[in-house]
């Protein structure tokens, strides 16, 4: 089980990124638009830099929904490899069986 502080920190980052998503997209569109004056684009880049860093989507880490483990996660199931194996062995995941040959 991961530290609860790390799990809560990651959840806070996810909330912040969802909150600031529209604002970041608008500012990035202004910065990337070559038809606008350089001054406007520079002001938009400064405003983008003033936004909190934890509001960026890349700061959010994929964590296991059961254990909070940050490594070895499967995006499709949102589970770490260990939890996925345990659930698959007990038959909790439909259609997934242990391979044998």
MOPAC internal coordinates of N, CA, C and O (Angstrom, degrees):
PM7 1SCF
backbone

  N    0.0000 0     0.00 0     0.00 0    0    0    0
  C    1.4438 1     0.00 0     0.00 0    1    0    0
  C    1.5233 1   109.04 1     0.00 0    2    1    0
  O    1.2310 1   120.86 1   -47.89 1    3    2    1
  N    1.3125 1   115.96 1   132.11 1    3    2    1
  C    1.4588 1   121.58 1  -179.59 1    5    3    2
  C    1.5323 1   110.21 1   -75.39 1    6    5    3
  O    1.2310 1   121.57 1   -18.20 1    7    6    5
  N    1.3194 1   114.59 1   161.80 1    7    6    5
  C    1.4572 1   119.08 1   176.35 1    9    7    6
  C    1.5221 1   109.14 1   -63.16 1   10    9    7
  O    1.2310 1   120.78 1   -42.77 1   11   10    9
  N    1.3011 1   116.11 1   137.23 1   11   10    9
  C    1.4635 1   119.37 1  -178.44 1   13   11   10
  C    1.5260 1   111.33 1   -66.64 1   14   13   11
  O    1.2310 1   120.45 1   151.66 1   15   14   13
  N    1.3346 1   116.74 1   -28.34 1   15   14   13
  C    1.4651 1   118.48 1   178.45 1   17   15   14
  C    1.5253 1   110.82 1   -65.57 1   18   17   15
  O    1.2310 1   120.03 1   143.04 1   19   18   17
  N    1.3370 1   117.54 1   -36.96 1   19   18   17
  C    1.4611 1   120.47 1   178.29 1   21   19   18
  C    1.5251 1   110.86 1   -68.41 1   22   21   19
  O    1.2310 1   120.55 1   141.83 1   23   22   21
  N    1.3178 1   116.56 1   -38.17 1   23   22   21
  C    1.4661 1   120.79 1   178.93 1   25   23   22
  C    1.5270 1   110.34 1   -66.18 1   26   25   23
  O    1.2310 1   120.39 1   136.01 1   27   26   25
  N    1.3319 1   116.86 1   -43.99 1   27   26   25
  C    1.4672 1   121.06 1   179.80 1   29   27   26
  C    1.5283 1   111.21 1   -67.29 1   30   29   27
  O    1.2310 1   120.41 1   142.46 1   31   30   29
  N    1.3269 1   116.82 1   -37.54 1   31   30   29
  C    1.4677 1   120.62 1   177.96 1   33   31   30
  C    1.5236 1   110.42 1   -62.93 1   34   33   31
  O    1.2310 1   120.92 1   138.24 1   35   34   33
  N    1.3211 1   115.84 1   -41.76 1   35   34   33
  C    1.4641 1   120.26 1   179.07 1   37   35   34
  C    1.5359 1   110.99 1   -66.79 1   38   37   35
  O    1.2310 1   120.43 1   141.41 1   39   38   37
  N    1.3226 1   116.78 1   -38.59 1   39   38   37
  C    1.4649 1   120.60 1   177.75 1   41   39   38
  C    1.5250 1   110.76 1   -65.32 1   42   41   39
  O    1.2310 1   120.65 1   142.07 1   43   42   41
  N    1.3272 1   116.36 1   -37.93 1   43   42   41
  C    1.4622 1   120.91 1   177.24 1   45   43   42
  C    1.5233 1   110.51 1   -63.73 1   46   45   43
  O    1.2310 1   120.67 1   138.65 1   47   46   45
  N    1.3339 1   116.33 1   -41.35 1   47   46   45
  C    1.4603 1   120.24 1   177.84 1   49   47   46
  C    1.5238 1   111.13 1   -63.66 1   50   49   47
  O    1.2310 1   120.43 1   141.05 1   51   50   49
  N    1.3303 1   116.78 1   -38.95 1   51   50   49
  C    1.4677 1   120.30 1   178.86 1   53   51   50
  C    1.5336 1   110.49 1   -64.18 1   54   53   51
  O    1.2310 1   120.27 1   137.89 1   55   54   53
  N    1.3296 1   117.10 1   -42.11 1   55   54   53
  C    1.4632 1   120.58 1   177.47 1   57   55   54
  C    1.5167 1   111.38 1   -63.29 1   58   57   55
  O    1.2310 1   120.56 1   136.54 1   59   58   57
  N    1.3384 1   116.54 1   -43.46 1   59   58   57
  C    1.4599 1   120.65 1  -179.08 1   61   59   58
  C    1.5257 1   111.33 1   -65.76 1   62   61   59
  O    1.2310 1   120.51 1   141.52 1   63   62   61
  N    1.3293 1   116.63 1   -38.48 1   63   62   61
  C    1.4628 1   118.69 1  -179.75 1   65   63   62
  C    1.5235 1   111.11 1   -69.07 1   66   65   63
  O    1.2310 1   120.29 1   145.05 1   67   66   65
  N    1.3313 1   117.04 1   -34.95 1   67   66   65
  C    1.4608 1   119.86 1   176.68 1   69   67   66
  C    1.5289 1   110.63 1   -68.74 1   70   69   67
  O    1.2310 1   120.58 1   143.45 1   71   70   69
  N    1.3242 1   116.50 1   -36.55 1   71   70   69
  C    1.4580 1   121.27 1  -179.47 1   73   71   70
  C    1.5268 1   111.67 1   -68.50 1   74   73   71
  O    1.2310 1   120.14 1   138.36 1   75   74   73
  N    1.3354 1   117.34 1   -41.64 1   75   74   73
  C    1.4591 1   122.13 1  -174.38 1   77   75   74
  C    1.5246 1   113.51 1   -93.64 1   78   77   75
  O    1.2310 1   119.66 1  -175.95 1   79   78   77
  N    1.3126 1   118.25 1     4.05 1   79   78   77
  C    1.4670 1   121.27 1  -173.48 1   81   79   78
  C    1.5272 1   112.20 1   -59.49 1   82   81   79
  O    1.2310 1   119.75 1   129.12 1   83   82   81
  N    1.3168 1   118.09 1   -50.88 1   83   82   81
  C    1.4650 1   121.45 1  -177.11 1   85   83   82
  C    1.5290 1   111.12 1   -63.76 1   86   85   83
  O    1.2310 1   120.64 1   139.40 1   87   86   85
  N    1.3130 1   116.38 1   -40.60 1   87   86   85
  C    1.4577 1   120.71 1  -179.23 1   89   87   86
  C    1.5341 1   110.78 1   -64.97 1   90   89   87
  O    1.2310 1   120.67 1   137.46 1   91   90   89
  N    1.3320 1   116.32 1   -42.54 1   91   90   89
  C    1.4641 1   120.78 1   179.25 1   93   91   90
  C    1.5319 1   111.15 1   -65.21 1   94   93   91
  O    1.2310 1   120.35 1   137.71 1   95   94   93
  N    1.3174 1   116.94 1   -42.29 1   95   94   93
  C    1.4691 1   120.20 1  -179.86 1   97   95   94
  C    1.5200 1   110.55 1   -63.20 1   98   97   95
  O    1.2310 1   120.37 1   136.86 1   99   98   97
  N    1.3249 1   116.90 1   -43.14 1   99   98   97
  C    1.4699 1   120.24 1  -179.88 1  101   99   98
  C    1.5273 1   111.20 1   -62.79 1  102  101   99
  O    1.2310 1   120.50 1   135.50 1  103  102  101
  N    1.3429 1   116.65 1   -44.50 1  103  102  101
  C    1.4638 1   119.42 1  -179.77 1  105  103  102
  C    1.5280 1   111.77 1   -67.58 1  106  105  103
  O    1.2310 1   120.36 1   141.65 1  107  106  105
  N    1.3288 1   116.93 1   -38.35 1  107  106  105
  C    1.4689 1   119.57 1   178.72 1  109  107  106
  C    1.5179 1   111.36 1   -66.25 1  110  109  107
  O    1.2310 1   120.18 1   143.97 1  111  110  109
  N    1.3309 1   117.25 1   -36.03 1  111  110  109
  C    1.4664 1   119.89 1   176.96 1  113  111  110
  C    1.5250 1   111.58 1   -64.17 1  114  113  111
  O    1.2310 1   120.71 1   141.74 1  115  114  113
  N    1.3283 1   116.25 1   -38.26 1  115  114  113
  C    1.4651 1   120.00 1   177.53 1  117  115  114
  C    1.5207 1   110.50 1   -66.52 1  118  117  115
  O    1.2310 1   120.45 1   136.83 1  119  118  117
  N    1.3286 1   116.75 1   -43.17 1  119  118  117
  C    1.4679 1   120.61 1  -178.86 1  121  119  118
  C    1.5257 1   110.90 1   -63.76 1  122  121  119
  O    1.2310 1   119.84 1   141.89 1  123  122  121
  N    1.3040 1   117.91 1   -38.11 1  123  122  121
  C    1.4672 1   121.57 1  -175.80 1  125  123  122
  C    1.5355 1   113.70 1   -83.70 1  126  125  123
  O    1.2310 1   119.74 1   167.90 1  127  126  125
  N    1.3252 1   118.09 1   -12.10 1  127  126  125
  C    1.4645 1   121.21 1  -177.55 1  129  127  126
  C    1.5278 1   109.87 1   -79.03 1  130  129  127
  O    1.2310 1   120.63 1   -71.47 1  131  130  129
  N    1.3218 1   116.40 1   108.53 1  131  130  129
  C    1.4662 1   121.94 1  -176.98 1  133  131  130
  C    1.5251 1   113.11 1   -73.38 1  134  133  131
  O    1.2310 1   120.08 1   164.40 1  135  134  133
  N    1.3225 1   117.45 1   -15.60 1  135  134  133
  C    1.4707 1   119.31 1  -178.56 1  137  135  134
  C    1.5317 1   112.38 1   -79.63 1  138  137  135
  O    1.2310 1   119.94 1   164.48 1  139  138  137
  N    1.3206 1   117.72 1   -15.52 1  139  138  137
  C    1.4696 1   121.28 1   179.85 1  141  139  138
  C    1.5277 1   110.35 1   -81.05 1  142  141  139
  O    1.2310 1   120.36 1   -21.81 1  143  142  141
  N    1.3309 1   116.91 1   158.19 1  143  142  141
  C    1.4683 1   119.81 1   176.73 1  145  143  142
  C    1.5303 1   111.30 1   -64.44 1  146  145  143
  O    1.2310 1   121.20 1   -25.72 1  147  146  145
  N    1.3133 1   115.30 1   154.28 1  147  146  145
  C    1.4647 1   121.54 1  -177.23 1  149  147  146
  C    1.5264 1   110.79 1   -63.57 1  150  149  147
  O    1.2310 1   120.21 1   143.87 1  151  150  149
  N    1.3243 1   117.21 1   -36.13 1  151  150  149
  C    1.4625 1   120.55 1  -178.55 1  153  151  150
  C    1.5300 1   111.42 1   -62.92 1  154  153  151
  O    1.2310 1   120.76 1   136.24 1  155  154  153
  N    1.3363 1   116.15 1   -43.76 1  155  154  153
  C    1.4715 1   120.11 1   179.31 1  157  155  154
  C    1.5195 1   110.90 1   -64.39 1  158  157  155
  O    1.2310 1   120.90 1   138.30 1  159  158  157
  N    1.3132 1   115.89 1   -41.70 1  159  158  157
  C    1.4581 1   119.84 1   179.70 1  161  159  158
  C    1.5253 1   110.94 1   -65.23 1  162  161  159
  O    1.2310 1   120.53 1   141.00 1  163  162  161
  N    1.3374 1   116.60 1   -39.00 1  163  162  161
  C    1.4598 1   120.64 1   178.82 1  165  163  162
  C    1.5264 1   111.12 1   -66.90 1  166  165  163
  O    1.2310 1   120.20 1   138.66 1  167  166  165
  N    1.3436 1   117.23 1   -41.34 1  167  166  165
  C    1.4653 1   120.87 1   176.88 1  169  167  166
  C    1.5237 1   110.99 1   -61.79 1  170  169  167
  O    1.2310 1   120.49 1   140.37 1  171  170  169
  N    1.3282 1   116.66 1   -39.63 1  171  170  169
  C    1.4654 1   120.08 1   178.45 1  173  171  170
  C    1.5191 1   111.08 1   -65.89 1  174  173  171
  O    1.2310 1   120.30 1   142.96 1  175  174  173
  N    1.3343 1   117.03 1   -37.04 1  175  174  173
  C    1.4680 1   119.19 1   178.46 1  177  175  174
  C    1.5201 1   111.08 1   -68.58 1  178  177  175
  O    1.2310 1   119.96 1   145.58 1  179  178  177
  N    1.3328 1   117.69 1   -34.42 1  179  178  177
  C    1.4624 1   120.44 1   176.13 1  181  179  178
  C    1.5257 1   110.98 1   -67.31 1  182  181  179
  O    1.2310 1   120.14 1   138.74 1  183  182  181
  N    1.3316 1   117.34 1   -41.26 1  183  182  181
  C    1.4662 1   120.71 1   177.65 1  185  183  182
  C    1.5238 1   110.97 1   -64.87 1  186  185  183
  O    1.2310 1   120.81 1   143.50 1  187  186  185
  N    1.3250 1   116.05 1   -36.50 1  187  186  185
  C    1.4612 1   120.40 1   177.68 1  189  187  186
  C    1.5269 1   110.76 1   -65.61 1  190  189  187
  O    1.2310 1   120.60 1   142.59 1  191  190  189
  N    1.3276 1   116.45 1   -37.41 1  191  190  189
  C    1.4632 1   120.69 1   178.72 1  193  191  190
  C    1.5243 1   112.13 1   -70.92 1  194  193  191
  O    1.2310 1   120.25 1   154.40 1  195  194  193
  N    1.3308 1   117.12 1   -25.60 1  195  194  193
  C    1.4625 1   120.71 1  -179.93 1  197  195  194
  C    1.5250 1   112.53 1   -76.99 1  198  197  195
  O    1.2310 1   120.03 1   160.32 1  199  198  197
  N    1.3253 1   117.54 1   -19.68 1  199  198  197
  C    1.4613 1   120.16 1   178.49 1  201  199  198
  C    1.5243 1   109.97 1   -65.54 1  202  201  199
  O    1.2310 1   119.87 1   -29.16 1  203  202  201
  N    1.3371 1   117.85 1   150.84 1  203  202  201
  C    1.4693 1   119.46 1  -179.62 1  205  203  202
  C    1.5342 1   111.70 1   -63.41 1  206  205  203
  O    1.2310 1   120.94 1   -40.07 1  207  206  205
  N    1.3048 1   115.80 1   139.93 1  207  206  205
  C    1.4582 1   120.33 1  -177.96 1  209  207  206
  C    1.5198 1   112.17 1   -65.71 1  210  209  207
  O    1.2310 1   120.35 1   146.17 1  211  210  209
  N    1.3133 1   116.94 1   -33.83 1  211  210  209
  C    1.4634 1   119.28 1   179.55 1  213  211  210
  C    1.5232 1   112.29 1   -70.14 1  214  213  211
  O    1.2310 1   119.79 1   172.73 1  215  214  213
  N    1.3118 1   118.01 1    -7.27 1  215  214  213
  C    1.4508 1   121.54 1   175.74 1  217  215  214
  C    1.5131 1   113.31 1   -82.00 1  218  217  215
  O    1.2310 1   120.48 1   177.27 1  219  218  217
  N    1.3253 1   116.69 1    -2.73 1  219  218  217
  C    1.4606 1   120.83 1   179.40 1  221  219  218
  C    1.5260 1   110.23 1   -82.59 1  222  221  219
  O    1.2310 1   120.45 1   -36.41 1  223  222  221
  N    1.3228 1   116.74 1   143.59 1  223  222  221
  C    1.4699 1   121.76 1  -176.87 1  225  223  222
  C    1.5323 1   112.14 1   -66.38 1  226  225  223
  O    1.2310 1   119.94 1   149.42 1  227  226  225
  N    1.3276 1   117.72 1   -30.58 1  227  226  225
  C    1.4606 1   119.74 1  -177.73 1  229  227  226
  C    1.5251 1   112.60 1   -72.14 1  230  229  227
  O    1.2310 1   120.00 1   167.53 1  231  230  229
  N    1.3126 1   117.61 1   -12.47 1  231  230  229
  C    1.4575 1   120.66 1   178.08 1  233  231  230
  C    1.5291 1   112.49 1   -78.35 1  234  233  231
  O    1.2310 1   120.37 1   162.06 1  235  234  233
  N    1.3226 1   116.91 1   -17.94 1  235  234  233
  C    1.4638 1   120.61 1  -178.12 1  237  235  234
  C    1.5262 1   108.62 1   -79.47 1  238  237  235
  O    1.2310 1   120.64 1   -51.06 1  239  238  237
  N    1.3146 1   116.38 1   128.94 1  239  238  237
  C    1.4603 1   122.61 1  -177.43 1  241  239  238
  C    1.5218 1   109.40 1  -100.78 1  242  241  239
  O    1.2310 1   120.66 1   -40.36 1  243  242  241
  N    1.3300 1   116.33 1   139.64 1  243  242  241
  C    1.4543 1   120.75 1   176.43 1  245  243  242
  C    1.5248 1   108.64 1   -74.39 1  246  245  243
  O    1.2310 1   120.39 1   -58.92 1  247  246  245
  N    1.3174 1   116.86 1   121.08 1  247  246  245
  C    1.4654 1   121.84 1  -178.83 1  249  247  246
  C    1.5167 1   110.20 1  -124.61 1  250  249  247
  O    1.2310 1   121.33 1   -27.11 1  251  250  249
  N    1.3255 1   115.06 1   152.89 1  251  250  249
  C    1.4575 1   121.84 1   178.40 1  253  251  250
  C    1.5226 1   108.86 1   -65.88 1  254  253  251
  O    1.2310 1   120.69 1   -43.59 1  255  254  253
  N    1.3324 1   116.29 1   136.41 1  255  254  253
  C    1.4643 1   120.32 1  -178.98 1  257  255  254
  C    1.5316 1   111.76 1   -71.70 1  258  257  255
  O    1.2310 1   119.80 1   154.19 1  259  258  257
  N    1.3222 1   117.99 1   -25.81 1  259  258  257
  C    1.4601 1   120.65 1  -178.68 1  261  259  258
  C    1.5239 1   112.52 1   -89.03 1  262  261  259
  O    1.2310 1   120.60 1   129.86 1  263  262  261
  N    1.3279 1   116.46 1   -50.14 1  263  262  261
  C    1.4533 1   119.92 1  -171.59 1  265  263  262
  C    1.5230 1   113.99 1  -104.74 1  266  265  263
  O    1.2310 1   119.90 1   158.61 1  267  266  265
  N    1.3238 1   117.80 1   -21.39 1  267  266  265
  C    1.4515 1   120.51 1  -176.98 1  269  267  266
  C    1.5133 1   112.90 1    85.42 1  270  269  267
  O    1.2310 1   120.13 1  -174.43 1  271  270  269
  N    1.3187 1   117.36 1     5.57 1  271  270  269
  C    1.4630 1   121.64 1   179.89 1  273  271  270
  C    1.5307 1   109.68 1   -61.94 1  274  273  271
  O    1.2310 1   121.04 1   -41.24 1  275  274  273
  N    1.3444 1   115.63 1   138.76 1  275  274  273
  C    1.4610 1   119.43 1  -174.12 1  277  275  274
  C    1.5175 1   113.12 1   -97.74 1  278  277  275
  O    1.2310 1   119.73 1   170.35 1  279  278  277
  N    1.3134 1   118.12 1    -9.65 1  279  278  277
  C    1.4631 1   119.87 1  -176.77 1  281  279  278
  C    1.5177 1   110.68 1  -119.90 1  282  281  279
  O    1.2310 1   121.27 1   -28.24 1  283  282  281
  N    1.3180 1   115.17 1   151.76 1  283  282  281
  C    1.4573 1   120.84 1   176.27 1  285  283  282
  C    1.5153 1   112.86 1    70.36 1  286  285  283
  O    1.2310 1   120.30 1  -136.17 1  287  286  285
  N    1.3333 1   117.04 1    43.83 1  287  286  285
  C    1.4620 1   120.96 1  -177.94 1  289  287  286
  C    1.5199 1   111.60 1  -100.62 1  290  289  287
  O    1.2310 1   121.15 1   -34.14 1  291  290  289
  N    1.3220 1   115.40 1   145.86 1  291  290  289
  C    1.4524 1   122.38 1   173.07 1  293  291  290
  C    1.5156 1   107.51 1  -100.96 1  294  293  291
  O    1.2310 1   120.44 1   -58.86 1  295  294  293
  N    1.3299 1   116.76 1   121.14 1  295  294  293
  C    1.4614 1   121.07 1  -176.77 1  297  295  294
  C    1.5261 1   112.12 1   -63.08 1  298  297  295
  O    1.2310 1   120.87 1   142.38 1  299  298  297
  N    1.3254 1   115.95 1   -37.62 1  299  298  297
  C    1.4608 1   120.15 1  -176.14 1  301  299  298
  C    1.5236 1   111.59 1   -61.70 1  302  301  299
  O    1.2310 1   120.28 1   140.84 1  303  302  301
  N    1.3216 1   117.08 1   -39.16 1  303  302  301
  C    1.4640 1   121.62 1  -176.82 1  305  303  302
  C    1.5234 1   112.80 1  -100.42 1  306  305  303
  O    1.2310 1   120.26 1   164.82 1  307  306  305
  N    1.3347 1   117.11 1   -15.18 1  307  306  305
  C    1.4618 1   123.34 1  -174.33 1  309  307  306
  C    1.5225 1   111.37 1    56.89 1  310  309  307
  O    1.2310 1   121.25 1  -141.37 1  311  310  309
  N    1.3383 1   115.22 1    38.63 1  311  310  309
  C    1.4580 1   122.51 1   179.48 1  313  311  310
  C    1.5182 1   109.42 1  -130.64 1  314  313  311
  O    1.2310 1   120.82 1   -27.07 1  315  314  313
  N    1.3284 1   116.03 1   152.93 1  315  314  313
  C    1.4521 1   119.20 1   174.30 1  317  315  314
  C    1.5264 1   108.72 1   -79.06 1  318  317  315
  O    1.2310 1   121.03 1   -13.93 1  319  318  317
  N    1.3198 1   115.63 1   166.07 1  319  318  317
  C    1.4638 1   120.88 1  -174.83 1  321  319  318
  C    1.5249 1   111.94 1   -62.74 1  322  321  319
  O    1.2310 1   120.09 1   147.45 1  323  322  321
  N    1.3033 1   117.44 1   -32.55 1  323  322  321
  C    1.4610 1   121.14 1  -177.88 1  325  323  322
  C    1.5214 1   110.50 1   -71.94 1  326  325  323
  O    1.2310 1   120.49 1   132.24 1  327  326  325
  N    1.3293 1   116.68 1   -47.76 1  327  326  325
  C    1.4667 1   120.84 1   179.22 1  329  327  326
  C    1.5259 1   110.57 1   -65.67 1  330  329  327
  O    1.2310 1   120.67 1   143.10 1  331  330  329
  N    1.3391 1   116.33 1   -36.90 1  331  330  329
  C    1.4613 1   120.29 1   178.90 1  333  331  330
  C    1.5225 1   110.80 1   -63.45 1  334  333  331
  O    1.2310 1   120.44 1   137.88 1  335  334  333
  N    1.3086 1   116.77 1   -42.12 1  335  334  333
  C    1.4659 1   120.25 1   179.84 1  337  335  334
  C    1.5238 1   111.60 1   -65.71 1  338  337  335
  O    1.2310 1   120.35 1   137.83 1  339  338  337
  N    1.3270 1   116.93 1   -42.17 1  339  338  337
  C    1.4655 1   120.15 1   179.48 1  341  339  338
  C    1.5299 1   111.24 1   -63.40 1  342  341  339
  O    1.2310 1   120.58 1   135.28 1  343  342  341
  N    1.3375 1   116.50 1   -44.72 1  343  342  341
  C    1.4618 1   119.83 1   179.83 1  345  343  342
  C    1.5231 1   111.58 1   -67.16 1  346  345  343
  O    1.2310 1   120.34 1   142.64 1  347  346  345
  N    1.3272 1   116.95 1   -37.36 1  347  346  345
  C    1.4621 1   120.07 1   179.50 1  349  347  346
  C    1.5163 1   110.91 1   -68.77 1  350  349  347
  O    1.2310 1   120.03 1   143.40 1  351  350  349
  N    1.3212 1   117.55 1   -36.60 1  351  350  349
  C    1.4645 1   121.20 1  -179.67 1  353  351  350
  C    1.5237 1   111.73 1   -67.18 1  354  353  351
  O    1.2310 1   120.65 1   146.63 1  355  354  353
  N    1.3222 1   116.35 1   -33.37 1  355  354  353
  C    1.4647 1   119.69 1   179.31 1  357  355  354
  C    1.5196 1   112.68 1   -87.88 1  358  357  355
  O    1.2310 1   120.24 1   178.83 1  359  358  357
  N    1.3375 1   117.14 1    -1.17 1  359  358  357
  C    1.4554 1   120.96 1   177.74 1  361  359  358
  C    1.5117 1   114.52 1    80.21 1  362  361  359
  O    1.2310 1   119.96 1  -156.77 1  363  362  361
  N    1.3275 1   117.68 1    23.23 1  363  362  361
  C    1.4650 1   121.69 1  -177.99 1  365  363  362
  C    1.5258 1   112.86 1   -82.42 1  366  365  363
  O    1.2310 1   120.30 1   162.27 1  367  366  365
  N    1.3465 1   117.02 1   -17.73 1  367  366  365
  C    1.4579 1   120.88 1  -179.87 1  369  367  366
  C    1.5098 1   108.23 1  -105.17 1  370  369  367
  O    1.2310 1   119.36 1   -64.18 1  371  370  369
  N    1.3380 1   118.83 1   115.82 1  371  370  369
  C    1.4589 1   121.72 1  -176.69 1  373  371  370
  C    1.5311 1   112.20 1   -63.14 1  374  373  371
  O    1.2310 1   121.33 1   -46.74 1  375  374  373
  N    1.3151 1   115.07 1   133.26 1  375  374  373
  C    1.4541 1   121.36 1   176.24 1  377  375  374
  C    1.5127 1   114.69 1    84.29 1  378  377  375
  O    1.2310 1   119.52 1   173.49 1  379  378  377
  N    1.3094 1   118.53 1    -6.51 1  379  378  377
  C    1.4664 1   120.78 1  -179.41 1  381  379  378
  C    1.5173 1   109.07 1  -103.27 1  382  381  379
  O    1.2310 1   121.31 1   -57.41 1  383  382  381
  N    1.3262 1   115.09 1   122.59 1  383  382  381
  C    1.4572 1   120.80 1   178.12 1  385  383  382
  C    1.5251 1   108.94 1  -128.17 1  386  385  383
  O    1.2310 1   120.95 1   -23.92 1  387  386  385
  N    1.3056 1   115.79 1   156.08 1  387  386  385
  C    1.4430 1   120.95 1   177.58 1  389  387  386
  C    1.5181 1   109.09 1   -72.54 1  390  389  387
  O    1.2310 1   120.71 1   -47.83 1  391  390  389
  N    1.3068 1   116.25 1   132.17 1  391  390  389
  C    1.4570 1   119.02 1  -178.28 1  393  391  390
  C    1.5256 1   110.36 1   -77.64 1  394  393  391
  O    1.2310 1   121.26 1   -33.53 1  395  394  393
  N    1.3230 1   115.19 1   146.47 1  395  394  393
  C    1.4665 1   120.86 1   175.33 1  397  395  394
  C    1.5212 1   107.82 1  -151.16 1  398  397  395
  O    1.2310 1   120.84 1   -38.77 1  399  398  397
  N    1.3224 1   116.01 1   141.23 1  399  398  397
  C    1.4455 1   120.68 1   178.19 1  401  399  398
  C    1.4966 1   110.76 1  -149.34 1  402  401  399
  O    1.2310 1   120.10 1   180.00 1  403  402  401

